[in-house]
Amino acid sequence: MPIMTLTQITEHTYYMPGANNLGVIATSNGGAIAIDTGLDKDTARRFRKAIDEAGLTLRAIISTHHHADHIGGNDYLLRNVPDVRLHAPPLEATFIEYPLLEPTYLNYGASPIKPLRTRWLMAKGTPVNQIIGETEAIIAGQSFAYEIEGMTLEIIGLPGHSRAQIGVVYEGVCFAADGFFGESIISKHGILYAHDIALQLATFDRLMQRSEAWYLPGHGDLTPTSAIQAVLAANRVAAEHATALVLAAVAQPGDTTAITARVLQAFEQEIAATAGETSLPAQTIPQYAIFASAVVAHLSYLEQQGVVEVVLAERQLLWQRTGATV
């Protein structure tokens, strides 16, 4: 098991780097506010040890959104560290308390199949002690002050990747969760997961207007203000390219499964042509479910733009270019 330590960003802000970057804000009385907790109890155990070795005592957890790789350590920390309180946005809190909902929506809203009942998609449920803000304000991308452990933090709505995701700002550091991804993550995965593409693009724009000294994504490198514009531009390019791939896949009408297969084929052809280090997507059932959900997010975005439509024909729900005949 690798030994992890906290990396200091500013006087009172830290993070533990890894597959998921986990943030820490030190309070004035030696306490620590954790921002997300990672995938599982092993990550959480290393995170707790790193906080302890920094001379801090964990007092609170802020969960930025409900995805399992960000909340999987909550259960271990809440069970093993006395008096820790969990804070989360209202809509995300429901999924945190009832994590079966995540694989449910990846399974067409039905009871999840066994391959989706995995730690990658379903963390252990934990009670949320304190709700952060209001859902509509967060979805609108508003920012507001939030009092926690004697500290005043700025909370910013960063919806898109998840419906009501938040970021946390303190001391010139923006803990951005999955509001954007590091360039190494973009180049590795190509098509990035999103729940709502319009909200995701608006979040990129909102972050471009910020002026913090540092930006920490949930996945990727700590980014200085001098580089954030380029990284956010790369995120936008990746999202827009994914939309273009999906639109191309609707050249002929098809159901969601057919469109997903066409996008996968196009993406794999791009990988072969560039001989890059991008990972082939959808090699397992959970990966396929996530990829297919992202494809539908882009289809929904195109439908909202009036570019494609969904019709019931031949006993199927088919996606087609607007005005096309089946």
Backbone torsions as a table, in degrees:
resi	resn	phi	psi	omega
1	MET	NA	123.9	-177.7
2	PRO	-67.0	145.8	176.4
3	ILE	-88.3	124.5	-177.9
4	MET	-113.2	144.7	175.3
5	THR	-128.8	162.3	177.4
6	LEU	-79.5	139.0	173.7
7	THR	-100.2	124.9	-178.0
8	GLN	-80.9	136.6	177.6
9	ILE	-103.8	-56.8	174.7
10	THR	-130.1	-169.6	-174.9
11	GLU	-55.8	-40.6	-174.5
12	HIS	-119.0	11.1	-179.1
13	THR	-122.4	142.0	-176.7
14	TYR	-144.7	170.5	167.9
15	TYR	-154.2	154.7	172.4
16	MET	-104.4	109.9	-177.2
17	PRO	-71.6	153.6	178.5
18	GLY	168.8	-166.3	175.8
19	ALA	-55.5	-35.9	168.3
20	ASN	-118.5	123.6	174.9
21	ASN	-78.6	125.6	-177.7
22	LEU	-110.6	124.1	-175.0
23	GLY	-89.6	156.9	176.0
24	VAL	-141.7	133.3	170.3
25	ILE	-117.5	123.6	-180.0
26	ALA	-84.6	133.9	178.1
27	THR	-88.1	171.2	-176.1
28	SER	-70.4	-17.6	-177.9
29	ASN	-108.8	23.7	176.3
30	GLY	86.1	8.5	177.3
31	GLY	-86.1	172.1	179.2
32	ALA	-136.4	136.0	172.4
33	ILE	-106.9	116.8	179.4
34	ALA	-86.8	140.3	175.4
35	ILE	-113.5	101.2	-173.2
36	ASP	70.7	161.0	-172.1
37	THR	-133.3	3.9	175.5
38	GLY	88.0	-171.7	-168.8
39	LEU	-76.4	-38.6	-169.0
40	ASP	-155.7	-175.0	-176.0
41	LYS	-68.0	-29.6	178.3
42	ASP	-66.3	-43.8	175.4
43	THR	-61.9	-44.6	-178.7
44	ALA	-62.8	-37.9	179.1
45	ARG	-63.8	-43.5	177.6
46	ARG	-65.8	-38.1	179.9
47	PHE	-64.2	-45.6	178.1
48	ARG	-60.3	-43.3	-179.8
49	LYS	-63.3	-40.8	179.3
50	ALA	-64.8	-39.7	177.7
51	ILE	-65.4	-44.4	179.0
52	ASP	-60.8	-43.6	-177.3
53	GLU	-70.2	-17.9	174.6
54	ALA	-83.3	0.6	178.8
55	GLY	81.3	21.2	-178.2
56	LEU	-114.0	160.0	177.4
57	THR	-120.7	123.3	-178.9
58	LEU	-64.1	126.6	-179.3
59	ARG	-117.4	-29.9	-175.0
60	ALA	-152.9	156.0	175.4
61	ILE	-124.7	132.9	169.0
62	ILE	-108.6	119.7	174.3
63	SER	-95.8	118.6	-174.6
64	THR	-74.6	-31.1	176.0
65	HIS	-163.3	176.5	-164.5
66	HIS	-91.6	-3.1	-174.6
67	HIS	-61.7	142.1	-170.0
68	ALA	-58.5	-34.0	-178.0
69	ASP	-71.9	-6.8	177.6
70	HIS	-108.5	-17.9	-176.3
71	ILE	-120.4	0.8	-174.5
72	GLY	-63.1	-21.6	178.7
73	GLY	-89.8	-6.0	-177.5
74	ASN	-56.7	-47.8	-174.5
75	ASP	-58.8	-47.3	-179.7
76	TYR	-61.1	-46.5	-176.1
77	LEU	-68.1	-40.8	179.7
78	LEU	-67.2	-29.6	179.3
79	ARG	-81.0	-27.8	-168.9
80	ASN	-113.1	-9.9	177.1
81	VAL	-116.3	119.3	-174.6
82	PRO	-62.5	140.1	167.2
83	ASP	65.0	20.9	176.2
84	VAL	-78.6	137.1	179.1
85	ARG	-113.1	142.3	-178.3
86	LEU	-103.7	128.7	-179.8
87	HIS	-118.0	139.6	-179.7
88	ALA	-159.6	156.4	175.2
89	PRO	-64.6	153.9	-170.4
90	PRO	-61.1	-50.0	-179.1
91	LEU	-66.4	-42.8	178.9
92	GLU	-64.1	-32.4	-178.7
93	ALA	-60.6	-36.5	179.3
94	THR	-60.4	-42.3	179.4
95	PHE	-72.2	-31.8	177.8
96	ILE	-67.1	-39.5	179.9
97	GLU	-77.2	-29.5	-179.1
98	TYR	-126.1	73.6	-171.4
99	PRO	-66.6	-13.1	174.6
100	LEU	-60.0	-20.6	-178.5
101	LEU	-65.3	-31.0	-178.3
102	GLU	-65.2	-55.1	176.6
103	PRO	-67.4	-20.4	177.0
104	THR	-64.8	-48.2	-178.5
105	TYR	-72.2	-18.1	174.0
106	LEU	-84.4	-2.8	-179.9
107	ASN	-120.9	41.6	177.4
108	TYR	60.7	25.0	179.3
109	GLY	82.7	1.2	-179.1
110	ALA	-93.6	167.7	174.7
111	SER	-53.7	128.5	-170.3
112	PRO	-64.5	140.5	172.4
113	ILE	-69.0	159.6	-174.7
114	LYS	-56.6	-42.6	-178.8
115	PRO	-62.0	-18.5	178.8
116	LEU	-91.8	-8.4	178.2
117	ARG	-89.9	66.1	-175.7
118	THR	-123.5	156.8	-179.0
119	ARG	-60.4	-21.7	178.7
120	TRP	-71.0	-21.3	-176.2
121	LEU	-124.0	-11.0	-175.3
122	MET	-144.5	98.4	176.3
123	ALA	-77.7	174.2	172.0
124	LYS	-77.4	137.3	-179.8
125	GLY	-70.4	143.7	178.0
126	THR	-139.1	144.9	178.7
127	PRO	-70.7	139.3	175.5
128	VAL	-94.3	123.6	-176.1
129	ASN	-83.2	-30.1	-174.7
130	GLN	-142.8	129.0	178.7
131	ILE	-87.2	136.0	-179.5
132	ILE	-101.3	109.9	171.4
133	GLY	71.3	-163.7	-179.1
134	GLU	-121.9	141.8	-172.9
135	THR	-57.2	-48.7	-175.3
136	GLU	-63.8	-36.1	177.5
137	ALA	-66.2	-39.5	179.5
138	ILE	-67.2	-45.2	179.6
139	ILE	-62.8	-31.9	177.7
140	ALA	-76.3	-4.2	177.3
141	GLY	79.1	20.0	-178.9
142	GLN	-74.3	159.6	175.0
143	SER	-117.6	151.8	-178.2
144	PHE	-158.9	159.0	178.2
145	ALA	-80.1	145.2	-179.8
146	TYR	-138.0	124.9	-179.3
147	GLU	-90.6	127.7	-179.3
148	ILE	-153.6	126.6	177.6
149	GLU	51.0	41.6	178.5
150	GLY	75.5	7.3	-179.3
151	MET	-112.2	152.0	172.5
152	THR	-111.8	111.9	179.3
153	LEU	-105.9	157.3	170.7
154	GLU	-98.2	127.7	175.5
155	ILE	-104.8	133.0	177.6
156	ILE	-123.4	137.5	176.5
157	GLY	-73.7	124.6	179.1
158	LEU	-127.7	57.5	-176.1
159	PRO	-73.2	163.5	177.6
160	GLY	133.6	-65.0	175.0
161	HIS	-61.5	-43.3	170.7
162	SER	-131.1	157.5	-168.9
163	ARG	-59.8	-41.9	-175.0
164	ALA	-130.4	42.0	179.0
165	GLN	-65.6	146.1	176.2
166	ILE	-122.1	160.2	167.3
167	GLY	-116.7	162.7	-178.6
168	VAL	-125.2	131.6	-178.9
169	VAL	-122.0	130.4	175.7
170	TYR	-156.3	135.9	172.5
171	GLU	55.2	40.4	176.6
172	GLY	77.1	13.4	179.0
173	VAL	-118.8	128.8	175.3
174	CYS	-104.7	109.3	173.3
175	PHE	-84.1	100.8	-164.4
176	ALA	-95.2	2.3	-179.4
177	ALA	51.5	-131.3	178.5
178	ASP	-102.4	32.2	173.2
179	GLY	-67.3	-24.8	169.7
180	PHE	-154.7	168.1	-179.3
181	PHE	-122.9	148.2	175.6
182	GLY	-64.4	154.7	-176.1
183	GLU	-61.7	-32.0	178.2
184	SER	-65.2	-33.1	178.6
185	ILE	-71.9	-41.0	178.7
186	ILE	-61.0	-46.9	-177.2
187	SER	-67.7	-27.4	-179.4
188	LYS	-79.3	-39.9	-172.2
189	HIS	-105.7	-22.2	175.1
190	GLY	73.7	-79.9	179.4
191	ILE	-91.9	118.5	-174.8
192	LEU	-94.6	143.3	-179.5
193	TYR	-68.8	139.7	172.0
194	ALA	-150.7	150.1	174.7
195	HIS	-88.7	-41.0	-176.7
196	ASP	-139.4	113.7	-173.1
197	ILE	-69.9	-40.5	179.6
198	ALA	-60.8	-43.5	177.9
199	LEU	-66.4	-37.7	178.9
200	GLN	-62.4	-45.6	179.5
201	LEU	-64.1	-38.6	177.7
202	ALA	-65.0	-35.4	177.2
203	THR	-66.0	-41.6	175.5
204	PHE	-57.1	-45.8	-179.6
205	ASP	-63.0	-40.3	-178.3
206	ARG	-65.1	-42.0	178.7
207	LEU	-66.6	-33.0	177.5
208	MET	-62.4	-25.7	-178.6
209	GLN	-88.5	-4.2	-179.9
210	ARG	-80.4	166.7	-177.1
211	SER	-136.4	31.1	176.9
212	GLU	-69.1	160.0	178.9
213	ALA	-77.1	-30.5	-175.8
214	TRP	-138.6	148.1	178.4
215	TYR	-132.8	123.9	-179.7
216	LEU	-113.1	111.1	174.6
217	PRO	-78.8	161.4	174.8
218	GLY	-64.9	-29.2	-178.9
219	HIS	-136.5	117.3	-179.0
220	GLY	126.8	-174.0	-173.3
221	ASP	-85.9	147.8	168.2
222	LEU	-56.6	129.0	-169.8
223	THR	-119.0	124.2	177.0
224	PRO	-75.3	161.5	-178.4
225	THR	-59.4	-28.1	-179.6
226	SER	-67.0	-19.6	-176.1
227	ALA	-113.0	-8.9	-170.1
228	ILE	-66.0	-34.3	-178.9
229	GLN	-62.2	-42.4	-179.5
230	ALA	-67.0	-39.4	-179.9
231	VAL	-66.9	-43.3	178.7
232	LEU	-65.7	-37.1	176.3
233	ALA	-62.3	-38.8	178.1
234	ALA	-65.7	-36.7	175.7
235	ASN	-63.2	-43.7	179.3
236	ARG	-63.4	-44.4	179.1
237	VAL	-58.5	-43.7	-179.7
238	ALA	-63.1	-42.3	179.8
239	ALA	-66.0	-43.9	-179.2
240	GLU	-67.8	-34.5	177.4
241	HIS	-67.2	-39.5	177.2
242	ALA	-62.2	-41.7	176.9
243	THR	-60.3	-41.4	179.4
244	ALA	-64.2	-40.5	177.0
245	LEU	-61.9	-41.6	-180.0
246	VAL	-67.0	-43.1	178.9
247	LEU	-61.7	-41.2	178.4
248	ALA	-61.6	-32.6	-179.0
249	ALA	-71.8	-13.1	179.9
250	VAL	-99.6	16.7	175.3
251	ALA	-57.2	-34.5	172.2
252	GLN	-118.7	141.9	179.9
253	PRO	-56.8	149.5	178.0
254	GLY	-168.3	157.8	175.1
255	ASP	-80.0	177.9	-174.9
256	THR	-59.8	-40.0	180.0
257	THR	-63.3	-43.2	-179.7
258	ALA	-66.2	-43.0	179.8
259	ILE	-63.8	-42.2	178.6
260	THR	-60.8	-42.7	179.1
261	ALA	-62.4	-39.7	179.0
262	ARG	-66.6	-41.0	178.8
263	VAL	-65.7	-42.8	176.9
264	LEU	-57.8	-44.8	-179.8
265	GLN	-62.7	-43.6	179.9
266	ALA	-64.0	-40.3	-179.1
267	PHE	-67.2	-42.7	178.6
268	GLU	-64.1	-35.0	176.4
269	GLN	-66.0	-37.5	176.5
270	GLU	-64.0	-42.3	179.4
271	ILE	-61.4	-45.3	-179.3
272	ALA	-63.3	-36.2	-177.4
273	ALA	-71.6	-33.6	-177.0
274	THR	-92.1	-17.6	-177.5
275	ALA	51.9	37.2	-179.4
276	GLY	-86.6	-168.0	-178.0
277	GLU	-100.5	13.9	179.3
278	THR	-64.3	137.7	-179.5
279	SER	-77.9	142.0	171.8
280	LEU	-67.2	128.6	-178.1
281	PRO	-80.0	166.0	168.0
282	ALA	55.6	47.0	177.5
283	GLN	-90.2	-9.9	175.8
284	THR	-130.6	167.0	179.9
285	ILE	-62.5	-45.8	176.0
286	PRO	-59.8	-41.4	178.3
287	GLN	-63.2	-40.2	177.9
288	TYR	-63.3	-43.3	-179.2
289	ALA	-60.9	-41.6	178.9
290	ILE	-67.5	-44.0	-179.8
291	PHE	-62.4	-46.5	-179.2
292	ALA	-62.4	-38.7	177.7
293	SER	-63.3	-39.8	177.2
294	ALA	-64.9	-39.6	177.1
295	VAL	-60.0	-44.1	179.4
296	VAL	-65.2	-34.4	175.8
297	ALA	-59.6	-41.4	177.7
298	HIS	-70.8	-37.0	175.1
299	LEU	-62.3	-43.2	178.2
300	SER	-62.0	-41.2	177.6
301	TYR	-61.2	-45.2	178.4
302	LEU	-65.0	-35.7	177.0
303	GLU	-66.2	-40.5	177.2
304	GLN	-63.7	-30.1	178.8
305	GLN	-82.7	-4.5	179.9
306	GLY	79.4	16.3	-176.3
307	VAL	-90.5	-37.0	176.5
308	VAL	-125.9	166.3	176.9
309	GLU	-142.7	162.4	176.8
310	VAL	-115.5	132.8	-177.1
311	VAL	-129.8	153.9	174.2
312	LEU	-97.9	112.6	-177.5
313	ALA	-149.9	143.6	177.6
314	GLU	53.6	39.3	179.6
315	ARG	61.6	26.6	179.8
316	GLN	-136.7	152.7	166.2
317	LEU	-88.3	115.5	-175.8
318	LEU	-115.2	139.1	171.0
319	TRP	-90.9	138.6	177.5
320	GLN	-151.7	160.6	173.3
321	ARG	-61.3	143.7	-178.5
322	THR	-57.8	128.3	178.7
323	GLY	88.9	-5.2	179.3
324	ALA	-72.9	158.7	176.1
325	THR	-111.0	137.1	-178.2
326	VAL	-86.1	NA	NA
